[in-house]
C-alpha cells in the first residue's frame, strides 16, 4: 500500500521516488545490476512468446471449431515492461513515470507498474476508476486532461484525486465551482511538430497567456502547484524537450512573482523505445540546468512501456487469388480476422505500420521466426466491409498462405486494443496470454 499523505510535500511523494534499491527491483533483478538486466537478450523472450503463440494456435482447428475460437489474440511479455522500467530508472533518475493508461489499460500492466512504484496519467473517470480499483493511492494519479467533463470532475473530488492540469480560463472557473482545493498544473503549449501525434493544436496555453491565467487563478484562490507540457506522442526531436523545459522555467518564475510556490514539473510523454536514450540525455541535462533538486519531476510515458511487450496473432479467414494474364503473375489478397477497426486501429490513429510475419501454415505448423528468400506477393486486409480496412497494401513472403493459416505482428502494445471497435459486429474483446521473460513478475501481478 502507498504510504499515507503527510503534511510535508517531500514526504508525501517519497514513496514514488525511483530508488535503485526498490524491494521489487531487488526481487526481480536476477541478473545483477539494472544495466545488465536491461540487456537480457531478446532471443529468450521471443522464444517464450513464440511458444505461447504456437501452443494457442495448435489447439485451434479453424475448419472444425466453435464460432470465434480462432479469433485474434495477444501474448504479453510482462518481463519486457519491467525491463523498460529498469531502463527508465537508469537514464531518468529524477523523473517519476506516471503511466499513460490511455495507451494500454491492460490490468496486468497496471498491476506491475503499480508494484514498481509508478504513478498513473488518467484522462477520464473510467481510467481513474480502474486504477483506484487496483488499490493505487489517489495521490499517485494525475488527471491529465486540461478540459474535463463536469461530472468526472465531481467524481475526482469525491475520490480525492487532487492533481490535474488546466490550460484556459473557462476551466479555472469550472474547477473553482466544483473542486477549489485541487492541485493544478498549468499545461503550456509546446512545439510538437516532430511528433507522430500532435497535441498542441488542441491543448496548451501559449506563453503570452500564461501570466494572465496565473493571475486569474490567484484571484480565484486556486492552488497552482506546477507546470505541465507534452511534446507530442512519439516525439523524435530531443530539442523539443529542451525548449519546453526552458518555457516551463519561465512560467515557474512568473508564478513565483505572483506568490505561488510551484513544486512539480510534468514533462509529459512522447518517449519511444528506439530513441529513449537520446531523449533522456537532453531532457536530463535540461532539468538539471533549469530546475533545482527539490522540484519534483514527473512524466507520462505510455508507448515506451508497452509497445514492444505485446504481440498479436491473427487467423487468415479468406484468400482471394489475383491473376494478371498479361504479366503472367499471380498475387493474393489475405483477409484476417482483425483490422483497422479493431486492434490495428494504430494504423489509422497512431501512424503505425505493423509488419506481418508467418506464425504457422498447414505446411509448416511451427513457422514462428521462419525466414527464407521473399517470393510471393500479398496484400493484407481486415474483416470488415470497408475498403480502408487494409493492414498492409503490399507484403512478400516465401510461404504460400491459405485459409486457416496464422500471421503474427510484434510491437502491438500501444494504441491498439484500447481503441478497437465493434464495427460490422466484430468483437473488440480479444484474449491476452501473459508470459514473463523476467523471473518474479508473474507473482507480482498475482498470476
Secondary structure, DSSP 8 states (H G I E B T S, - for coil): ------SSHHHHTGGGS--TT-HHHHHH-TTSSHHHHHT--HHHHHHHHHHHHHHHHHT--TTSS-TTTT--EEEEEHHHHHHHHHHHHHH-TTEEEEEEGGG---HHHHHHHHHTT-EEEE-SHHHHHHHHHTT--GGGEEE--SS--HHHHHHHHHHT--EEEE-SHHHHHHHHHH-TT-EEEEEB----TTEEE--TTTS-B-HHHHHHHHHHHHHTT-EEEEEE----EEE--THHHHHHHHHHHHHHHHHHHTT----EEE------GGGHHHHHHHHHHHHHHHS-TTSEEEE---HHHHGGGEEEEEEEEEEEEEEETTTTEEEEEEEES--TTTGGGHHHHS------EEEE-SS-TT-TT------EEEEEE-SSS-TT-EEEEEEEESS---TT-EEEESS--SSSGGG---GGG--S---EEEE-SSTTHHHHTT-
